[in-house]
Amino acid sequence: MTTASGKYEPTWESLSQYEIPQWYMDAKFGIFIHWGPYCVPAFGSEWYPRKMYLRGDPAFEHHRKTWGYHTEFGYKDFIPMLTAEKFDAGEWARLFKDAGARFVMPVAEHHDGFAMYDSELTDWCASKMGPKRDICGELAEAVRELDMVFAVSSHRAEHWWYFDGGRSFPSDVQDPDNDGLYGPAVAASKLPNWAGEVDNQEEWKKKDWTPRPDAKFLEDWLARCCELVDKYQPQVVWFDWWIEQVVFEPYLQRFAAYYYNRGEEWGKGVAINHKYDSYPEGVAVFDIERGQLSDIRKFFWQNDTSVSKNSWGYIDHHDYKTAGDIIADLVDIVSKNGALLLNIGPRADGSIPEIEQEMLREIGRWSAVNGDGIYDTRPWKVYGEGPTEVPEGAFTDTQRNPFTPADIRFTQKGNTIYAFLLAYPQGEALITSLASMDIANVRMLGADETIDWSQDDGGLRLSAPTTPPCEYVCCYAIELNS
């Protein structure tokens, strides 16, 4: 079923009625989960399924040395090794809740075409192969039991060309029995072999791809998206970048109308995430991959990034970020009217790497102290102040310099302005933007000490407790006279 009656019709004019749901603008922080057969080889990144078929790529050579020739052991042969024997949706949900997350988004289907849910449209899915469990269904139930919002992502659009490398030499991609997994595997003439390297995607996101997806592929894409909506009632559906192709436009309209009408039927606020300009402004929620903005955005937006600098899925050699850097980025994003979607990557057995668990718990401990300044807030009249520049755009998340005590970010809730210092001050904090505000009281979240404060032409001067109330970023709650 890919049609639904309601107030939305599949036109940009009709879809412009859409309003971003309140719960989403209040939530601020969600967990993304990249989990699929690509975590079995645990080499390079979650793009291993493509790269293992690209001659000359390190993944190609690694595959032959480790697993054998591509005619004898192809990507499909990793599926039985995705055992999920330690997967416990309830344990995952409790961890995410402890992290302070308000919504949870598993990857329902990545570019590899293996659906991590119970699909009636393909046999290549987790309920019938590999784990033989409805991963998305189990997570949806567990997440909602803990009062978090369930969401899903679909990266299927890129599947049109994802396995095209396997057409250029003898491999299992060419076996018709595997068409259900490898799909069209159409040779994309404009697609460079380095596709998937995050620092290059900006250069080719708008190329005139040939051949473009045909109607059969596009109708199947739409049917799978609607199947996810109907089976799991997700309140966010996230799309990757390739839906920008011009042939997708009427299908994007049809999906949005269907999904938004279904949301109205359920009585739930729903949202679509998109990158670049796939959807017109205000019709869906703009998402920036591994990047941020330099100022407040009028429309609510989202940053999706990973705990790892070099992969989204599980690999053997992660280059991890620190919890402190992630927290600082969360505060910066929220101050600019955004939300953070933070990714983790479980192992093939369904266990979450211990270092990633601890990072999430660190974020949760920080949120337990400072959450009043994050959740349910809105941007203040300026996002902040300070010398450290935050680069704008996708794939910039590791480019900024360390923050200083002079780097401050603001949020607001009622008569309270929250001022986050992105590094802890020594002795005194100075906030220049608050020199003339009519202040009633100041306190630091999590601190028992009285905060001494004064105002002059230079700004608001605040004492800082000798012992910080938490690690990383601290927050002053500045109550204004009404």
N, C-alpha and C positions, 0 to 999 in steps of 0.2 A: 504494500500500500504506500503510494507516494503522493497522495493528495489528501488534504484535510480541509474541511470547510471552516470558516471563521472570519474574523475581521481582516486577516492578512491575505493578500493576493500576491502572486509571484511577480511583482513589479517593484522597482525601486521606490516609486511614489507611495505605494501602499506600505511597503516595509519601513518607510521613514516615520511611521507612527510609533515604531518600537521605542521602548524606554528600558534602560538598563535596570535590572531589579535591585531593590534596596539591599537585600541580603548580601549581594555580591560586593557592592560598594562598602558595606560594613565589614566584610570578612577579612580582606587584606592579605591573607596568607593561605596558600594551598600547597599540597604535595602532588607532584607529578611522578609517575612510575613507569620507567622504560624496562619492560620485561618481556622477553620472547626468546625464540631459539637462538638468536644472535648472542645471548649470554653464555651459551655452551662453549664455543671456541674461545671466548673471553680474550680476543686479540684485537688491538687497535681501537675499535669503537663499534657502535651499533650498526655502522655501515659495512661491517664485515660481509654480510650476504651479497652485497654488490661487488665489493672490492676483491673478494675471493675469485671472481670470474674475470677480473681485469688483468690481462697479462702485463707484467712489468710492475704491478703494484706489490708492495711487501706482503699483503694479505694473500695474494696468489701464490707466491713462493712458500709462505708459511703453510698454506693449506696443503700443497703437494707434499711437503716434507713431513707434515704432522699427520695428515689424514689420507693422503693418497691422491690418485688422479681423479679429476672431476667427473669422469664417466663412472667411476667406482664408488666415490663418496662425494655426494653433492650436498648442497645446503639442506635439502629435505631430510638427509640422514642425521641431522642434529636433533630433529624433532623428538624422537623417542628418548633422547638424553635430557630433555626438559622435563624432569620427573616431578618437580614441585612437591617432593615428599615431605619437606619441612614447611610448606606454605600453610600458614594459619591466618586467615583473614582477620580474625578477632585480635590476634596479637599485633598484626600490622596496624589495625585501626587504633588500638590503644597507644601504640608508639606515636602515630600521627597526632592523636589527641594530646598526648604529653608534649609534643613539639609545639603546640599552640595553633595547629592548622585548623581552619574552618571548612575547608573543602578538599576533596581527594580525587585525583584524576589518573586512573591507569590508562596506558596506551592500549586501546581496544584492538587496533591493527596498525602495525608499522608498515614501512615501505615494502617489507619482505612478503606481505600478503598472507601472513599467518594470523588468523583471528584469535585473540585471547578471550573469546567468549563463545557462547553456544549459538552458532549461526545455522540457520536453515538454508542459507544461500551458498555454502561451501562445505566440503568435507574436511578442508584444511583448517581446522580450528581446534582450540584447546579442549573442547568438550568431547572430541572424537579421536584426537591424537595426542601424543605427548602426555600432559598431565591427566587427560581425560576428565577434566573438571571445568566447570563454568567459572573461570577466574573472575571475570567482571561481575557476574551474578553474586558470587560469594562476597566480594568486596563491597558491592552496593549494599547488601544487607548489613554487613558488619559496620560500615561507615555510618549508615543511618541510625543504627542502634545507639551510637554515641553522639547523635545530634550533629553530625557533620553532613555537608552537602556532597552528593555523589556527582561526578563528572566523567567524561570520557574524551579521548582524542582519537582522531582518524587521520592517518598519514597515507591513505590508500592512493591518493591522486598520483603520487610519484611511481606507483607500481607499474604504470604504463610502460616505462622504459627501464625499470630498476635492474632487471636481470639481463639486459641486452648484451652484456659482455659474454654471456654463455652461448651466444649464437655464433661467435667468431672462431671457435675451436671446439673440438669434440667434448661435450659435457652433457650432463643429465638435463640441462635446460631444454635441450632439443628433443627430449623424449615426450611424445604426446601424452603419455600417461601422467606426466607431471604438470600439464598445462594449468590445472586448477590451482597450483601453488605459484608457478613462475609467471603465469599470466601471459599477456601479449609479448613481453620482452622485446618490444619494438626498438630497433636501433634508432636512437635519437641523434640525428645528424649534427645538432648543435650542442650536444652534450659532451663536454671535455672529460677526459679520464679522471681528472682530479675532483669530479663531482662529489660533494659530501664533505670536503674540507671546509670548515666553518669560516675561515678567513677569505674564502673566495666566492661564497654564495652570492654576495652583493653584486658581483660582476655579471652573473648570468641569470638572475632571477626574472628578468623581463625579456629574455631572448625569444626570437620567433622560432619556436620549436617545431620541427618537422620530423616525421609526420605527427600531426596532432591526434589526440585521442578520438576514437570513433564513437558513434552513438551507442553501440553495444557496451563499450567500456563505461561511458558516462552514465548510462541508465543503471548499470550494475553498481557504479559508485553511489548513485543516489539511493538505490534500493538498500544497500548496506548501511548507509547513514541513517535511513529511516528505520531500518531494523533495530539499530542500536537505540534509537529514540523510543520505539515502541516496547522493546524488551526491558529496558533498564530505567527509563524516565530520567536520564541525566539532566542536570540543571545547567551544565555547560557542555558544549561540544566544541572541541578545539581542532582547527585545521592547520596543516603545515602549508608551506609557501607556494606549492605548485598549482594550487587552485586559481592563481592569478591568470592562467592561460585563458585567452578570450573565449575558447569554446566552452569553458566551465560556467560562464556568466548566467545563462538561463537556468542551469542546474543549481547554482548557488541561490538564485531567487526562489526556485521551487522548493529547495530544502529549507530555506529560512521561513518561507510562508508555512510549510508543513510543520516545522518544529515550533514556531511561535504560536501557531494555532493549537498545537497539542499542549503546549505550556498553559495556554488559556483554559483548555479543557481540564487539565490537572489542578488548576489553581496554584501553579508554581511559577515563580519568576525564572526564566531561562535566558541563556546567552550563548552566542557563537563567538569564538575567538578566531581572529584571522591576522595574517601578517601583511605588511605593505599595504597596497590599496585594493585588495581582493573584494572588499565590501566598501560601499560609500561610508563616509564618516557619520557616526550616529546610528547606523543600521545594525552594527555588531560591535564587539569589543576588540579594539586594536591591541595586538600583542607584539612585543619586541623580543626576538630571540637573543639571549645573552647580551642584553644591552638596556640602556636606560635613556632618560630624557634630561635636558638641561634646564627645564623650567616646568611649571604647572601646565598640564594639559586640560583644556576645557572639558573634554569627554574622558570619563574613566577609562583606564587602560591597564595593561598587564605586562610584566616582564616574566618570561620563562627562562630559567637558567638551571644549571646543575651544580651539585656539590663538587663535581669533578670538572677540571679545566679541559680535559681531553676526551671525555666520552660521556654519553648519557646512559648507555647500558653497562652492565658489569664487565670489567676487563681485569687482567692480572696486574696492570701497571698504571693505576690511577695517579694523576697529579691533582691532589685534593686542594680545595680552598680551605680557609679557616672559618670556624663559626663566627668569629668576630667580624670578618669581612662580609659575610652573608647578612649578619644583623645590621651592619651599617648600610648595606645596600637596601635592605628592607625598609629602613627608616627613610632613606633618600627617596625611594619609590613611592612610599605612602605620602610623603610630604608634597609630592607632585601629582597626586590624585590617581595613584596606581595601586596595583596588587602584585605580590610576588608569588609565582608558581615555581616551587623549588623541587628539582628532580633527584630521585635516588634510583639505584639500579640493583635489584636483587640478583642473587646467584641462581643457577639452574635448579637447585633443590628448593628454592623458595625462601631461603634465609637472606636477610638483609645484612650486608657487611657490617661488622661491629663498629668500625670507625664511622660509618654513616649513621648508625643508630645513636652513637654518642654525640655526633654533631646535632642531630635533631633534638636530643635531650638538652644539650647546651642552649639551643635556641629556645626550647620550652622553658628552661629555668629563667632565662632572660625575659621572656614574654610574661611569665607569672608575676614579675616585678613591674614591668613597664607596659603591659598590655593596655592599660587605660589610655595611653597616648597613641595607640595604634588602632585597635578595634573600634568600630563605630565612629571614627573621627572623619573630618573633612579637612582639606587644605586650608591654611590660613591665607591672608592676602598676599604673602610672599612665601616661597617654599623654604627659604633659609638665607644664610649668609656664610661667608668664609672664603678662604683663598684657594681651596682645592677644587679644580675643575673636574666635573664628571662628563666624560665624552658622551656624545649623543649618538644613538643609532645602534643597529644590530652588531653583535660580535665585538663589543667594546668592553665587556665586563671585567676583563683583567688588565685594562690599560690605565686606570686611574692611579694616582699617587696615594700614599696613605693619608687618611684624614688627620686633622689637627684639632686641638681644643677650640680653635676659632671657627671650625666648621660646625654649623648649627642648622638643624632642620626643625620646622614648625608643623604642628597639626593643631586642630581646634575641635572642641566639643562643648557646646553650650557656652558658658562664660569662662571657660578655661582654655588657655593657650598652652600647649605642650612644647617645650623647647628641648630638643635632643642634642646633646653635645657628643659629637662623633668620636671624640677622644677625651679622656678625663682631664679636667683642668688641675693645675697646681695652685692651690690657695684661693684664687678668685676666678670667676667666670665673667666675661663681659659679652652682653648681647646688645649690639648697636641698634637693632631694629625696634627695640622696646623702650627707647629713651623717653617717650612721651605717653606711654600707655597708662591708664588709670588703674593701678594695681591694688588689690585688696590683700592678697596673701601669696606667698611663694613656699613651695615645699619641693623636696626631691623625692621622686617615687622610690619606695623601698628604704628610705633613710629615716631614722628617728631624730636626728639632730635638727634643731631649728636653723632655718636658712636666714642669714642676715642679708638684707638687700637695700640698695639705694639707687637713685636715678640722678643722672646729670646729663649734660649735653653730649657726653660720650656714649651714653647708653644705660642699660640696666646692669648693675654690678651685683654679683651674687657670691656668697661664700660657698665653698665646696667642702663637704665632709672629708675629714682626714682619710677615712676608710670608705672606698666606694661601696655602694649598696649592692652592686652586681659587677660581673665582669663586662668588659666592652662598653658599649654606649650607655650613658646615663641620661635621665630625663627630669627636667624641672617642670612642675605643674604650676602655672602662673594664673591665679584666679583674678579676674577683673571685677571691678565694681560694676554692678548692673545699672 
